[in-house]
């Protein structure tokens, strides 16, 4: 096979795979602009014959999905900011600070990666119930304050910071907090952006834990609110598709805007020693 033919074959396969992956999203967007019942006709239409914004007006004016959107935004932002603070400090400490039991603790954390998150949900729920945090935003945010993956990612990247740079700052009389804020954080900027995107996307799309800990509809996040709507409007496919578009678009826009930093941070983090 010639080089040119091989290139055309690979590009064709990539385009076909991309079309298959994007078709559900494109159809979801198209159905969200259809009138109620239009998507159920045979054969299923690919495009709306008479596009309407009625489904979006219903969601915001009658269903109140704006409240779910605000809840998701507040919870995801809080988790991202607080998780970044804890993961950055922990990852830097495991990478550059010397303290007793550092290796053993880090190995124990890595070992925790093999434990399914579902195993810890029941004891975590009972603990939050004992603390009176069930059906509160704190109950959603607190368990996500630190993650083993985030700590590992930061540690791997921070290991590439020259130790001589930190020792020189200490010899000049700088404290550990000053070194972390003024020297380490600027050098960790690529991995900070990457971790922020991953954390925000994970918190935004999280369905299981908010479903367990939030019992009141006023506190529902967007995925929980959308699932609740699906039970009430099981046959209103167009309304559900509009809700799915509202759920997907913010994080999709965020990812597309920052994908360059996201990929750069992952690649750099994998190459640093």
BELLIN-V353982 format. One record per backbone hydrogen bond with DSSP energy under -1.0 kcal/mol. NH is the residue of the N-H (numbers start at 1). CO is the residue of the C=O. If there is no record, write none. Layout:
NH	CO
NH	CO
This chain:
6	2
7	3
8	4
9	5
10	6
11	7
12	8
13	9
14	10
15	11
16	12
17	13
18	14
19	15
20	16
21	17
22	18
23	19
26	22
27	23
28	24
29	25
30	26
31	27
32	28
33	30
34	31
38	35
41	38
52	33
57	53
58	54
59	55
60	56
61	57
62	58
63	58
65	59
67	64
69	65
70	66
71	67
72	68
73	69
74	70
75	71
76	72
77	73
78	74
79	75
80	76
81	77
82	78
83	79
84	80
85	81
86	82
87	83
88	84
89	85
90	86
91	87
92	88
93	89
94	90
95	91
96	92
97	93
102	99
105	101
106	102
107	103
108	104
109	105
110	106
111	107
112	108
113	110
114	111
115	112
119	116
124	120
125	121
126	122
127	123
128	124
129	125
130	126
131	127
133	128
135	213
141	137
142	138
144	141
145	142
151	147
152	148
153	149
154	150
155	151
156	152
157	153
158	154
159	155
160	157
161	158
166	162
167	163
168	164
169	165
170	166
171	167
172	168
173	170
174	169
179	175
180	176
181	177
182	178
183	179
184	179
185	180
187	183
188	184
189	186
192	188
193	189
194	190
195	191
196	192
197	193
198	194
199	195
200	196
201	197
202	198
203	199
204	200
205	201
211	207
212	208
213	209
214	210
219	216
220	217
225	221
226	222
227	223
228	224
229	225
230	226
231	227
232	228
233	229
236	233
237	235
240	236
241	237
242	238
243	239
244	240
245	241
246	242
247	243
248	244
249	245
252	248
253	249
254	250
255	251
256	252
257	253
258	254
262	258
263	259
264	260
265	261
266	262
267	263
268	264
269	265
270	266
271	267
272	268
